[in-house]
Amino acid sequence: NTSSSSLWYELAYSEAKGRIRKGDRTWQIAFGSGFKCNSAVWRALRTINPSCEKNPWIQSIDQFPVDVPRVSTIR
């Protein structure tokens, strides 16, 4: 099940982009199979300096988001 780990990977992406600052709140929502769901509100205790932290995105953060060219419709 990779959906549960993707929540933390997305948070690491936001930290690496410098989008999370001290005092910011993040609402984490997760849905599982059947009627399973959960949510939590997290408050950042400090501002993260991406270059000084271990982050799974640090080697490739400048490559994302990817530019997608305009796509023509198929007829």
Secondary structure, 3 states (H helix, E strand, C coil): CCHHHHHHHHHHHHHHCCCCCCCCEEEEEEECCCCCEEEEEEECCCCCCHHHCCCCCCCCHHHCCCCCCCCCCCC
